[in-house]
Amino acid sequence: MEKLPNMVDMKKEPSLDDDGNAYPGQNLYPYGLAICLNDDDLQKLDLDDDIEVGEMVHLHCIAKITSVSSQDTNDGVKKRVELQITHIAAEDEDEENEQSEDVMSRLGKKLYSGE
């Protein structure tokens, strides 16, 4: 399998008031990137019941392109693509990190103990 492309942070620049300060509480990620998973979806993905706000989840997705359009504007051509996510694999990032650390620890013990 080929290496996955690097992750890209999709954060937008914040909207600023007249004094140049960011408006508090604004969502800095595009609305179209938000997805909602219900209990059935979480169960399919085998995510813990104790998921909390602020935790990170590692997703791998496949999406089908459902629409492609472009529009000539005064600022140049603007493109829009709509995607339908069709397949998702997910894993609790904290759990994934713990498993990686455990594997590395066992490998280190084998390497340095001569097992």
PDB file as gemmi writes it, atoms N, CA and C in Angstrom:
CRYST1    1.000    1.000    1.000  90.00  90.00  90.00 P 1                      
ATOM      1  N   MET A   1       0.835  -1.174   0.000  1.00  0.00           N  
ATOM      2  CA  MET A   1       0.000   0.000   0.000  1.00  0.00           C  
ATOM      3  C   MET A   1       0.883   1.242   0.000  1.00  0.00           C  
ATOM      4  N   GLU A   2       0.487   2.231  -0.781  1.00  0.00           N  
ATOM      5  CA  GLU A   2       1.244   3.471  -0.842  1.00  0.00           C  
ATOM      6  C   GLU A   2       1.060   4.277   0.435  1.00  0.00           C  
ATOM      7  N   LYS A   3       2.028   5.118   0.718  1.00  0.00           N  
ATOM      8  CA  LYS A   3       1.945   5.997   1.885  1.00  0.00           C  
ATOM      9  C   LYS A   3       0.800   6.987   1.681  1.00  0.00           C  
ATOM     10  N   LEU A   4       0.038   7.223   2.753  1.00  0.00           N  
ATOM     11  CA  LEU A   4      -1.043   8.195   2.676  1.00  0.00           C  
ATOM     12  C   LEU A   4      -0.470   9.592   2.524  1.00  0.00           C  
ATOM     13  N   PRO A   5      -1.183  10.477   1.809  1.00  0.00           N  
ATOM     14  CA  PRO A   5      -0.707  11.865   1.698  1.00  0.00           C  
ATOM     15  C   PRO A   5      -0.671  12.537   3.069  1.00  0.00           C  
ATOM     16  N   ASN A   6       0.120  13.585   3.180  1.00  0.00           N  
ATOM     17  CA  ASN A   6       0.199  14.337   4.429  1.00  0.00           C  
ATOM     18  C   ASN A   6      -1.152  14.944   4.771  1.00  0.00           C  
ATOM     19  N   MET A   7      -1.432  15.050   6.077  1.00  0.00           N  
ATOM     20  CA  MET A   7      -2.648  15.695   6.551  1.00  0.00           C  
ATOM     21  C   MET A   7      -2.545  17.195   6.309  1.00  0.00           C  
ATOM     22  N   VAL A   8      -3.660  17.813   5.955  1.00  0.00           N  
ATOM     23  CA  VAL A   8      -3.728  19.246   5.720  1.00  0.00           C  
ATOM     24  C   VAL A   8      -4.766  19.838   6.659  1.00  0.00           C  
ATOM     25  N   ASP A   9      -4.398  20.848   7.425  1.00  0.00           N  
ATOM     26  CA  ASP A   9      -5.336  21.521   8.312  1.00  0.00           C  
ATOM     27  C   ASP A   9      -6.230  22.417   7.463  1.00  0.00           C  
ATOM     28  N   MET A  10      -7.537  22.199   7.523  1.00  0.00           N  
ATOM     29  CA  MET A  10      -8.495  22.919   6.693  1.00  0.00           C  
ATOM     30  C   MET A  10      -9.025  24.184   7.374  1.00  0.00           C  
ATOM     31  N   LYS A  11      -8.378  24.622   8.444  1.00  0.00           N  
ATOM     32  CA  LYS A  11      -8.816  25.801   9.190  1.00  0.00           C  
ATOM     33  C   LYS A  11      -8.812  27.031   8.287  1.00  0.00           C  
ATOM     34  N   LYS A  12      -9.880  27.835   8.418  1.00  0.00           N  
ATOM     35  CA  LYS A  12     -10.010  29.088   7.674  1.00  0.00           C  
ATOM     36  C   LYS A  12      -9.417  30.226   8.495  1.00  0.00           C  
ATOM     37  N   GLU A  13      -9.157  31.342   7.836  1.00  0.00           N  
ATOM     38  CA  GLU A  13      -8.754  32.548   8.543  1.00  0.00           C  
ATOM     39  C   GLU A  13      -9.969  33.082   9.280  1.00  0.00           C  
ATOM     40  N   PRO A  14      -9.807  33.532  10.528  1.00  0.00           N  
ATOM     41  CA  PRO A  14     -10.958  34.035  11.283  1.00  0.00           C  
ATOM     42  C   PRO A  14     -11.477  35.354  10.717  1.00  0.00           C  
ATOM     43  N   SER A  15     -12.782  35.588  10.873  1.00  0.00           N  
ATOM     44  CA  SER A  15     -13.368  36.879  10.527  1.00  0.00           C  
ATOM     45  C   SER A  15     -12.967  37.866  11.617  1.00  0.00           C  
ATOM     46  N   LEU A  16     -12.607  39.078  11.205  1.00  0.00           N  
ATOM     47  CA  LEU A  16     -12.117  40.074  12.151  1.00  0.00           C  
ATOM     48  C   LEU A  16     -13.089  41.242  12.268  1.00  0.00           C  
ATOM     49  N   ASP A  17     -13.154  41.820  13.458  1.00  0.00           N  
ATOM     50  CA  ASP A  17     -13.979  43.021  13.644  1.00  0.00           C  
ATOM     51  C   ASP A  17     -13.191  44.238  13.156  1.00  0.00           C  
ATOM     52  N   ASP A  18     -13.765  45.437  13.312  1.00  0.00           N  
ATOM     53  CA  ASP A  18     -13.125  46.670  12.822  1.00  0.00           C  
ATOM     54  C   ASP A  18     -11.785  46.951  13.494  1.00  0.00           C  
ATOM     55  N   ASP A  19     -11.581  46.408  14.698  1.00  0.00           N  
ATOM     56  CA  ASP A  19     -10.316  46.608  15.416  1.00  0.00           C  
ATOM     57  C   ASP A  19      -9.280  45.526  15.097  1.00  0.00           C  
ATOM     58  N   GLY A  20      -9.629  44.592  14.206  1.00  0.00           N  
ATOM     59  CA  GLY A  20      -8.695  43.538  13.833  1.00  0.00           C  
ATOM     60  C   GLY A  20      -8.690  42.342  14.768  1.00  0.00           C  
ATOM     61  N   ASN A  21      -9.688  42.262  15.661  1.00  0.00           N  
ATOM     62  CA  ASN A  21      -9.780  41.134  16.586  1.00  0.00           C  
ATOM     63  C   ASN A  21     -10.720  40.075  16.031  1.00  0.00           C  
ATOM     64  N   ALA A  22     -10.379  38.820  16.259  1.00  0.00           N  
ATOM     65  CA  ALA A  22     -11.239  37.724  15.801  1.00  0.00           C  
ATOM     66  C   ALA A  22     -12.517  37.703  16.625  1.00  0.00           C  
ATOM     67  N   TYR A  23     -13.643  37.465  15.961  1.00  0.00           N  
ATOM     68  CA  TYR A  23     -14.907  37.317  16.678  1.00  0.00           C  
ATOM     69  C   TYR A  23     -14.833  36.052  17.528  1.00  0.00           C  
ATOM     70  N   PRO A  24     -15.222  36.139  18.800  1.00  0.00           N  
ATOM     71  CA  PRO A  24     -15.146  34.955  19.664  1.00  0.00           C  
ATOM     72  C   PRO A  24     -16.176  33.894  19.272  1.00  0.00           C  
ATOM     73  N   GLY A  25     -15.809  32.638  19.460  1.00  0.00           N  
ATOM     74  CA  GLY A  25     -16.737  31.531  19.258  1.00  0.00           C  
ATOM     75  C   GLY A  25     -16.997  31.129  17.823  1.00  0.00           C  
ATOM     76  N   GLN A  26     -16.301  31.711  16.867  1.00  0.00           N  
ATOM     77  CA  GLN A  26     -16.565  31.339  15.477  1.00  0.00           C  
ATOM     78  C   GLN A  26     -15.925  29.999  15.137  1.00  0.00           C  
ATOM     79  N   ASN A  27     -16.624  29.228  14.328  1.00  0.00           N  
ATOM     80  CA  ASN A  27     -16.097  27.943  13.882  1.00  0.00           C  
ATOM     81  C   ASN A  27     -15.133  28.212  12.736  1.00  0.00           C  
ATOM     82  N   LEU A  28     -13.889  27.801  12.886  1.00  0.00           N  
ATOM     83  CA  LEU A  28     -12.875  28.099  11.881  1.00  0.00           C  
ATOM     84  C   LEU A  28     -12.732  27.005  10.829  1.00  0.00           C  
ATOM     85  N   TYR A  29     -13.609  25.994  10.880  1.00  0.00           N  
ATOM     86  CA  TYR A  29     -13.561  24.937   9.876  1.00  0.00           C  
ATOM     87  C   TYR A  29     -14.813  24.999   9.010  1.00  0.00           C  
ATOM     88  N   PRO A  30     -14.683  24.760   7.700  1.00  0.00           N  
ATOM     89  CA  PRO A  30     -15.832  24.864   6.792  1.00  0.00           C  
ATOM     90  C   PRO A  30     -16.994  23.960   7.209  1.00  0.00           C  
ATOM     91  N   TYR A  31     -18.198  24.504   7.127  1.00  0.00           N  
ATOM     92  CA  TYR A  31     -19.409  23.780   7.499  1.00  0.00           C  
ATOM     93  C   TYR A  31     -19.511  22.442   6.762  1.00  0.00           C  
ATOM     94  N   GLY A  32     -19.179  22.422   5.507  1.00  0.00           N  
ATOM     95  CA  GLY A  32     -19.317  21.216   4.696  1.00  0.00           C  
ATOM     96  C   GLY A  32     -18.406  20.075   5.102  1.00  0.00           C  
ATOM     97  N   LEU A  33     -17.420  20.346   5.967  1.00  0.00           N  
ATOM     98  CA  LEU A  33     -16.525  19.282   6.413  1.00  0.00           C  
ATOM     99  C   LEU A  33     -17.025  18.588   7.669  1.00  0.00           C  
ATOM    100  N   ALA A  34     -18.095  19.093   8.262  1.00  0.00           N  
ATOM    101  CA  ALA A  34     -18.640  18.481   9.480  1.00  0.00           C  
ATOM    102  C   ALA A  34     -19.514  17.284   9.108  1.00  0.00           C  
ATOM    103  N   ILE A  35     -19.358  16.192   9.841  1.00  0.00           N  
ATOM    104  CA  ILE A  35     -20.235  15.042   9.648  1.00  0.00           C  
ATOM    105  C   ILE A  35     -20.854  14.697  11.002  1.00  0.00           C  
ATOM    106  N   CYS A  36     -21.984  14.045  10.961  1.00  0.00           N  
ATOM    107  CA  CYS A  36     -22.693  13.680  12.182  1.00  0.00           C  
ATOM    108  C   CYS A  36     -22.859  12.165  12.209  1.00  0.00           C  
ATOM    109  N   LEU A  37     -22.479  11.536  13.309  1.00  0.00           N  
ATOM    110  CA  LEU A  37     -22.604  10.093  13.471  1.00  0.00           C  
ATOM    111  C   LEU A  37     -23.545   9.811  14.636  1.00  0.00           C  
ATOM    112  N   ASN A  38     -24.534   8.943  14.425  1.00  0.00           N  
ATOM    113  CA  ASN A  38     -25.449   8.593  15.509  1.00  0.00           C  
ATOM    114  C   ASN A  38     -24.979   7.305  16.197  1.00  0.00           C  
ATOM    115  N   ASP A  39     -25.761   6.812  17.158  1.00  0.00           N  
ATOM    116  CA  ASP A  39     -25.382   5.616  17.918  1.00  0.00           C  
ATOM    117  C   ASP A  39     -25.088   4.422  17.017  1.00  0.00           C  
ATOM    118  N   ASP A  40     -25.944   4.198  16.002  1.00  0.00           N  
ATOM    119  CA  ASP A  40     -25.730   3.071  15.088  1.00  0.00           C  
ATOM    120  C   ASP A  40     -24.411   3.220  14.342  1.00  0.00           C  
ATOM    121  N   ASP A  41     -24.125   4.440  13.890  1.00  0.00           N  
ATOM    122  CA  ASP A  41     -22.881   4.698  13.163  1.00  0.00           C  
ATOM    123  C   ASP A  41     -21.667   4.459  14.061  1.00  0.00           C  
ATOM    124  N   LEU A  42     -21.734   4.967  15.301  1.00  0.00           N  
ATOM    125  CA  LEU A  42     -20.621   4.785  16.240  1.00  0.00           C  
ATOM    126  C   LEU A  42     -20.392   3.312  16.541  1.00  0.00           C  
ATOM    127  N   GLN A  43     -21.479   2.550  16.628  1.00  0.00           N  
ATOM    128  CA  GLN A  43     -21.357   1.116  16.885  1.00  0.00           C  
ATOM    129  C   GLN A  43     -20.691   0.419  15.696  1.00  0.00           C  
ATOM    130  N   LYS A  44     -21.079   0.776  14.475  1.00  0.00           N  
ATOM    131  CA  LYS A  44     -20.451   0.194  13.278  1.00  0.00           C  
ATOM    132  C   LYS A  44     -18.950   0.462  13.253  1.00  0.00           C  
ATOM    133  N   LEU A  45     -18.567   1.650  13.723  1.00  0.00           N  
ATOM    134  CA  LEU A  45     -17.160   2.050  13.705  1.00  0.00           C  
ATOM    135  C   LEU A  45     -16.400   1.581  14.947  1.00  0.00           C  
ATOM    136  N   ASP A  46     -17.098   0.919  15.857  1.00  0.00           N  
ATOM    137  CA  ASP A  46     -16.493   0.378  17.081  1.00  0.00           C  
ATOM    138  C   ASP A  46     -15.776   1.460  17.883  1.00  0.00           C  
ATOM    139  N   LEU A  47     -16.431   2.628  17.998  1.00  0.00           N  
ATOM    140  CA  LEU A  47     -15.888   3.701  18.816  1.00  0.00           C  
ATOM    141  C   LEU A  47     -16.468   3.588  20.219  1.00  0.00           C  
ATOM    142  N   ASP A  48     -15.682   3.946  21.206  1.00  0.00           N  
ATOM    143  CA  ASP A  48     -16.092   3.826  22.601  1.00  0.00           C  
ATOM    144  C   ASP A  48     -17.348   4.633  22.882  1.00  0.00           C  
ATOM    145  N   ASP A  49     -18.108   4.170  23.871  1.00  0.00           N  
ATOM    146  CA  ASP A  49     -19.297   4.894  24.308  1.00  0.00           C  
ATOM    147  C   ASP A  49     -18.936   6.152  25.090  1.00  0.00           C  
ATOM    148  N   ASP A  50     -17.699   6.237  25.564  1.00  0.00           N  
ATOM    149  CA  ASP A  50     -17.310   7.364  26.413  1.00  0.00           C  
ATOM    150  C   ASP A  50     -16.563   8.457  25.644  1.00  0.00           C  
ATOM    151  N   ILE A  51     -16.909   8.645  24.381  1.00  0.00           N  
ATOM    152  CA  ILE A  51     -16.287   9.699  23.582  1.00  0.00           C  
ATOM    153  C   ILE A  51     -16.650  11.049  24.187  1.00  0.00           C  
ATOM    154  N   GLU A  52     -15.675  11.942  24.290  1.00  0.00           N  
ATOM    155  CA  GLU A  52     -15.903  13.255  24.883  1.00  0.00           C  
ATOM    156  C   GLU A  52     -15.505  14.359  23.912  1.00  0.00           C  
ATOM    157  N   VAL A  53     -16.136  15.513  24.086  1.00  0.00           N  
ATOM    158  CA  VAL A  53     -15.823  16.683  23.275  1.00  0.00           C  
ATOM    159  C   VAL A  53     -14.344  17.011  23.409  1.00  0.00           C  
ATOM    160  N   GLY A  54     -13.700  17.264  22.294  1.00  0.00           N  
ATOM    161  CA  GLY A  54     -12.288  17.637  22.285  1.00  0.00           C  
ATOM    162  C   GLY A  54     -11.349  16.487  21.991  1.00  0.00           C  
ATOM    163  N   GLU A  55     -11.821  15.234  22.153  1.00  0.00           N  
ATOM    164  CA  GLU A  55     -10.978  14.086  21.807  1.00  0.00           C  
ATOM    165  C   GLU A  55     -10.800  14.025  20.294  1.00  0.00           C  
ATOM    166  N   MET A  56      -9.740  13.387  19.872  1.00  0.00           N  
ATOM    167  CA  MET A  56      -9.458  13.245  18.448  1.00  0.00           C  
ATOM    168  C   MET A  56      -9.761  11.815  18.006  1.00  0.00           C  
ATOM    169  N   VAL A  57     -10.317  11.693  16.796  1.00  0.00           N  
ATOM    170  CA  VAL A  57     -10.606  10.403  16.184  1.00  0.00           C  
ATOM    171  C   VAL A  57      -9.892  10.374  14.845  1.00  0.00           C  
ATOM    172  N   HIS A  58      -9.204   9.285  14.578  1.00  0.00           N  
ATOM    173  CA  HIS A  58      -8.472   9.114  13.325  1.00  0.00           C  
ATOM    174  C   HIS A  58      -9.428   8.498  12.300  1.00  0.00           C  
ATOM    175  N   LEU A  59      -9.698   9.211  11.207  1.00  0.00           N  
ATOM    176  CA  LEU A  59     -10.596   8.719  10.158  1.00  0.00           C  
ATOM    177  C   LEU A  59      -9.826   8.470   8.869  1.00  0.00           C  
ATOM    178  N   HIS A  60     -10.215   7.428   8.190  1.00  0.00           N  
ATOM    179  CA  HIS A  60      -9.791   7.175   6.823  1.00  0.00           C  
ATOM    180  C   HIS A  60     -11.088   7.062   6.034  1.00  0.00           C  
ATOM    181  N   CYS A  61     -11.217   7.809   4.949  1.00  0.00           N  
ATOM    182  CA  CYS A  61     -12.482   7.835   4.215  1.00  0.00           C  
ATOM    183  C   CYS A  61     -12.269   7.615   2.729  1.00  0.00           C  
ATOM    184  N   ILE A  62     -13.317   7.126   2.111  1.00  0.00           N  
ATOM    185  CA  ILE A  62     -13.420   7.106   0.656  1.00  0.00           C  
ATOM    186  C   ILE A  62     -14.699   7.849   0.328  1.00  0.00           C  
ATOM    187  N   ALA A  63     -14.622   8.763  -0.610  1.00  0.00           N  
ATOM    188  CA  ALA A  63     -15.792   9.548  -0.987  1.00  0.00           C  
ATOM    189  C   ALA A  63     -15.966   9.523  -2.498  1.00  0.00           C  
ATOM    190  N   LYS A  64     -17.223   9.529  -2.906  1.00  0.00           N  
ATOM    191  CA  LYS A  64     -17.572   9.576  -4.321  1.00  0.00           C  
ATOM    192  C   LYS A  64     -17.857  11.028  -4.699  1.00  0.00           C  
ATOM    193  N   ILE A  65     -17.279  11.498  -5.787  1.00  0.00           N  
ATOM    194  CA  ILE A  65     -17.564  12.848  -6.269  1.00  0.00           C  
ATOM    195  C   ILE A  65     -18.952  12.820  -6.901  1.00  0.00           C  
ATOM    196  N   THR A  66     -19.854  13.652  -6.366  1.00  0.00           N  
ATOM    197  CA  THR A  66     -21.241  13.657  -6.846  1.00  0.00           C  
ATOM    198  C   THR A  66     -21.569  14.876  -7.693  1.00  0.00           C  
ATOM    199  N   SER A  67     -20.729  15.917  -7.631  1.00  0.00           N  
ATOM    200  CA  SER A  67     -20.990  17.124  -8.412  1.00  0.00           C  
ATOM    201  C   SER A  67     -19.702  17.913  -8.568  1.00  0.00           C  
ATOM    202  N   VAL A  68     -19.484  18.444  -9.774  1.00  0.00           N  
ATOM    203  CA  VAL A  68     -18.353  19.325 -10.037  1.00  0.00           C  
ATOM    204  C   VAL A  68     -18.896  20.518 -10.816  1.00  0.00           C  
ATOM    205  N   SER A  69     -18.561  21.719 -10.356  1.00  0.00           N  
ATOM    206  CA  SER A  69     -19.028  22.906 -11.075  1.00  0.00           C  
ATOM    207  C   SER A  69     -17.985  24.002 -10.966  1.00  0.00           C  
ATOM    208  N   SER A  70     -18.073  24.961 -11.873  1.00  0.00           N  
ATOM    209  CA  SER A  70     -17.201  26.134 -11.813  1.00  0.00           C  
ATOM    210  C   SER A  70     -18.016  27.346 -12.235  1.00  0.00           C  
ATOM    211  N   GLN A  71     -17.614  28.492 -11.734  1.00  0.00           N  
ATOM    212  CA  GLN A  71     -18.334  29.715 -12.018  1.00  0.00           C  
ATOM    213  C   GLN A  71     -17.330  30.832 -12.240  1.00  0.00           C  
ATOM    214  N   ASP A  72     -17.501  31.605 -13.349  1.00  0.00           N  
ATOM    215  CA  ASP A  72     -16.664  32.772 -13.591  1.00  0.00           C  
ATOM    216  C   ASP A  72     -17.143  33.909 -12.703  1.00  0.00           C  
ATOM    217  N   THR A  73     -16.227  34.490 -11.941  1.00  0.00           N  
ATOM    218  CA  THR A  73     -16.565  35.619 -11.070  1.00  0.00           C  
ATOM    219  C   THR A  73     -15.585  36.753 -11.329  1.00  0.00           C  
ATOM    220  N   ASN A  74     -15.805  37.886 -10.683  1.00  0.00           N  
ATOM    221  CA  ASN A  74     -14.875  39.016 -10.805  1.00  0.00           C  
ATOM    222  C   ASN A  74     -13.510  38.661 -10.228  1.00  0.00           C  
ATOM    223  N   ASP A  75     -13.467  37.684  -9.324  1.00  0.00           N  
ATOM    224  CA  ASP A  75     -12.208  37.248  -8.708  1.00  0.00           C  
ATOM    225  C   ASP A  75     -11.595  36.047  -9.430  1.00  0.00           C  
ATOM    226  N   GLY A  76     -12.100  35.697 -10.588  1.00  0.00           N  
ATOM    227  CA  GLY A  76     -11.598  34.549 -11.323  1.00  0.00           C  
ATOM    228  C   GLY A  76     -12.562  33.380 -11.233  1.00  0.00           C  
ATOM    229  N   VAL A  77     -12.131  32.250 -11.743  1.00  0.00           N  
ATOM    230  CA  VAL A  77     -12.978  31.055 -11.749  1.00  0.00           C  
ATOM    231  C   VAL A  77     -13.003  30.447 -10.347  1.00  0.00           C  
ATOM    232  N   LYS A  78     -14.198  30.186  -9.840  1.00  0.00           N  
ATOM    233  CA  LYS A  78     -14.387  29.523  -8.546  1.00  0.00           C  
ATOM    234  C   LYS A  78     -14.928  28.130  -8.808  1.00  0.00           C  
ATOM    235  N   LYS A  79     -14.304  27.134  -8.210  1.00  0.00           N  
ATOM    236  CA  LYS A  79     -14.718  25.745  -8.406  1.00  0.00           C  
ATOM    237  C   LYS A  79     -15.397  25.223  -7.164  1.00  0.00           C  
ATOM    238  N   ARG A  80     -16.276  24.244  -7.346  1.00  0.00           N  
ATOM    239  CA  ARG A  80     -16.972  23.601  -6.231  1.00  0.00           C  
ATOM    240  C   ARG A  80     -17.090  22.121  -6.541  1.00  0.00           C  
ATOM    241  N   VAL A  81     -16.780  21.304  -5.554  1.00  0.00           N  
ATOM    242  CA  VAL A  81     -16.893  19.860  -5.683  1.00  0.00           C  
ATOM    243  C   VAL A  81     -17.695  19.349  -4.499  1.00  0.00           C  
ATOM    244  N   GLU A  82     -18.681  18.495  -4.747  1.00  0.00           N  
ATOM    245  CA  GLU A  82     -19.429  17.864  -3.670  1.00  0.00           C  
ATOM    246  C   GLU A  82     -19.034  16.394  -3.607  1.00  0.00           C  
ATOM    247  N   LEU A  83     -18.860  15.916  -2.396  1.00  0.00           N  
ATOM    248  CA  LEU A  83     -18.434  14.544  -2.158  1.00  0.00           C  
ATOM    249  C   LEU A  83     -19.435  13.840  -1.257  1.00  0.00           C  
ATOM    250  N   GLN A  84     -19.652  12.573  -1.503  1.00  0.00           N  
ATOM    251  CA  GLN A  84     -20.442  11.732  -0.610  1.00  0.00           C  
ATOM    252  C   GLN A  84     -19.501  10.697  -0.023  1.00  0.00           C  
ATOM    253  N   ILE A  85     -19.283  10.778   1.291  1.00  0.00           N  
ATOM    254  CA  ILE A  85     -18.449   9.773   1.940  1.00  0.00           C  
ATOM    255  C   ILE A  85     -19.196   8.448   1.876  1.00  0.00           C  
ATOM    256  N   THR A  86     -18.525   7.409   1.369  1.00  0.00           N  
ATOM    257  CA  THR A  86     -19.171   6.098   1.232  1.00  0.00           C  
ATOM    258  C   THR A  86     -18.599   5.047   2.172  1.00  0.00           C  
ATOM    259  N   HIS A  87     -17.335   5.160   2.524  1.00  0.00           N  
ATOM    260  CA  HIS A  87     -16.694   4.184   3.405  1.00  0.00           C  
ATOM    261  C   HIS A  87     -15.831   4.942   4.414  1.00  0.00           C  
ATOM    262  N   ILE A  88     -15.911   4.538   5.689  1.00  0.00           N  
ATOM    263  CA  ILE A  88     -15.112   5.163   6.738  1.00  0.00           C  
ATOM    264  C   ILE A  88     -14.502   4.083   7.625  1.00  0.00           C  
ATOM    265  N   ALA A  89     -13.259   4.294   7.984  1.00  0.00           N  
ATOM    266  CA  ALA A  89     -12.627   3.520   9.052  1.00  0.00           C  
ATOM    267  C   ALA A  89     -12.255   4.543  10.110  1.00  0.00           C  
ATOM    268  N   ALA A  90     -12.512   4.215  11.364  1.00  0.00           N  
ATOM    269  CA  ALA A  90     -12.223   5.167  12.433  1.00  0.00           C  
ATOM    270  C   ALA A  90     -11.577   4.454  13.596  1.00  0.00           C  
ATOM    271  N   GLU A  91     -10.785   5.218  14.340  1.00  0.00           N  
ATOM    272  CA  GLU A  91     -10.148   4.652  15.515  1.00  0.00           C  
ATOM    273  C   GLU A  91      -9.871   5.782  16.487  1.00  0.00           C  
ATOM    274  N   ASP A  92     -10.056   5.489  17.749  1.00  0.00           N  
ATOM    275  CA  ASP A  92      -9.796   6.450  18.807  1.00  0.00           C  
ATOM    276  C   ASP A  92      -8.312   6.767  18.787  1.00  0.00           C  
ATOM    277  N   GLU A  93      -7.966   8.027  18.576  1.00  0.00           N  
ATOM    278  CA  GLU A  93      -6.564   8.424  18.432  1.00  0.00           C  
ATOM    279  C   GLU A  93      -5.764   8.127  19.697  1.00  0.00           C  
ATOM    280  N   ASP A  94      -6.370   8.336  20.878  1.00  0.00           N  
ATOM    281  CA  ASP A  94      -5.669   8.029  22.129  1.00  0.00           C  
ATOM    282  C   ASP A  94      -5.358   6.543  22.229  1.00  0.00           C  
ATOM    283  N   GLU A  95      -6.340   5.706  21.867  1.00  0.00           N  
ATOM    284  CA  GLU A  95      -6.147   4.249  21.908  1.00  0.00           C  
ATOM    285  C   GLU A  95      -5.085   3.830  20.904  1.00  0.00           C  
ATOM    286  N   GLU A  96      -5.110   4.436  19.711  1.00  0.00           N  
ATOM    287  CA  GLU A  96      -4.120   4.125  18.682  1.00  0.00           C  
ATOM    288  C   GLU A  96      -2.718   4.472  19.177  1.00  0.00           C  
ATOM    289  N   ASN A  97      -2.570   5.625  19.831  1.00  0.00           N  
ATOM    290  CA  ASN A  97      -1.258   6.028  20.352  1.00  0.00           C  
ATOM    291  C   ASN A  97      -0.778   5.081  21.439  1.00  0.00           C  
ATOM    292  N   GLU A  98      -1.690   4.638  22.324  1.00  0.00           N  
ATOM    293  CA  GLU A  98      -1.318   3.688  23.377  1.00  0.00           C  
ATOM    294  C   GLU A  98      -0.843   2.373  22.772  1.00  0.00           C  
ATOM    295  N   GLN A  99      -1.551   1.889  21.728  1.00  0.00           N  
ATOM    296  CA  GLN A  99      -1.161   0.638  21.085  1.00  0.00           C  
ATOM    297  C   GLN A  99       0.199   0.782  20.420  1.00  0.00           C  
ATOM    298  N   SER A 100       0.446   1.911  19.757  1.00  0.00           N  
ATOM    299  CA  SER A 100       1.743   2.136  19.106  1.00  0.00           C  
ATOM    300  C   SER A 100       2.864   2.156  20.131  1.00  0.00           C  
ATOM    301  N   GLU A 101       2.619   2.839  21.266  1.00  0.00           N  
ATOM    302  CA  GLU A 101       3.635   2.894  22.315  1.00  0.00           C  
ATOM    303  C   GLU A 101       3.905   1.504  22.874  1.00  0.00           C  
ATOM    304  N   ASP A 102       2.864   0.694  23.041  1.00  0.00           N  
ATOM    305  CA  ASP A 102       3.019  -0.667  23.557  1.00  0.00           C  
ATOM    306  C   ASP A 102       3.849  -1.516  22.596  1.00  0.00           C  
ATOM    307  N   VAL A 103       3.557  -1.415  21.304  1.00  0.00           N  
ATOM    308  CA  VAL A 103       4.315  -2.177  20.294  1.00  0.00           C  
ATOM    309  C   VAL A 103       5.773  -1.740  20.301  1.00  0.00           C  
ATOM    310  N   MET A 104       6.011  -0.434  20.325  1.00  0.00           N  
ATOM    311  CA  MET A 104       7.387   0.063  20.324  1.00  0.00           C  
ATOM    312  C   MET A 104       8.127  -0.369  21.586  1.00  0.00           C  
ATOM    313  N   SER A 105       7.439  -0.378  22.712  1.00  0.00           N  
ATOM    314  CA  SER A 105       8.053  -0.811  23.968  1.00  0.00           C  
ATOM    315  C   SER A 105       8.467  -2.275  23.886  1.00  0.00           C  
ATOM    316  N   ARG A 106       7.558  -3.126  23.359  1.00  0.00           N  
ATOM    317  CA  ARG A 106       7.886  -4.554  23.235  1.00  0.00           C  
ATOM    318  C   ARG A 106       9.027  -4.766  22.257  1.00  0.00           C  
ATOM    319  N   LEU A 107       9.046  -4.016  21.146  1.00  0.00           N  
ATOM    320  CA  LEU A 107      10.138  -4.145  20.179  1.00  0.00           C  
ATOM    321  C   LEU A 107      11.461  -3.725  20.797  1.00  0.00           C  
ATOM    322  N   GLY A 108      11.418  -2.620  21.555  1.00  0.00           N  
ATOM    323  CA  GLY A 108      12.634  -2.136  22.219  1.00  0.00           C  
ATOM    324  C   GLY A 108      13.178  -3.158  23.196  1.00  0.00           C  
ATOM    325  N   LYS A 109      12.290  -3.789  23.945  1.00  0.00           N  
ATOM    326  CA  LYS A 109      12.724  -4.817  24.912  1.00  0.00           C  
ATOM    327  C   LYS A 109      13.374  -5.978  24.194  1.00  0.00           C  
ATOM    328  N   LYS A 110      12.798  -6.389  23.061  1.00  0.00           N  
ATOM    329  CA  LYS A 110      13.373  -7.500  22.293  1.00  0.00           C  
ATOM    330  C   LYS A 110      14.732  -7.128  21.740  1.00  0.00           C  
ATOM    331  N   LEU A 111      14.847  -5.922  21.212  1.00  0.00           N  
ATOM    332  CA  LEU A 111      16.118  -5.495  20.619  1.00  0.00           C  
ATOM    333  C   LEU A 111      17.222  -5.408  21.658  1.00  0.00           C  
ATOM    334  N   TYR A 112      16.920  -4.860  22.815  1.00  0.00           N  
ATOM    335  CA  TYR A 112      17.965  -4.610  23.793  1.00  0.00           C  
ATOM    336  C   TYR A 112      18.180  -5.746  24.774  1.00  0.00           C  
ATOM    337  N   SER A 113      17.231  -6.702  24.834  1.00  0.00           N  
ATOM    338  CA  SER A 113      17.422  -7.818  25.770  1.00  0.00           C  
ATOM    339  C   SER A 113      17.997  -9.048  25.051  1.00  0.00           C  
ATOM    340  N   GLY A 114      18.049  -8.970  23.718  1.00  0.00           N  
ATOM    341  CA  GLY A 114      18.605 -10.075  22.958  1.00  0.00           C  
ATOM    342  C   GLY A 114      17.631 -11.223  22.768  1.00  0.00           C  
ATOM    343  N   GLU A 115      16.332 -10.998  23.025  1.00  0.00           N  
ATOM    344  CA  GLU A 115      15.324 -12.075  22.859  1.00  0.00           C  
ATOM    345  C   GLU A 115      15.132 -12.390  21.391  1.00  0.00           C  
TER     346      GLU A 115                                                      
END                                                                             
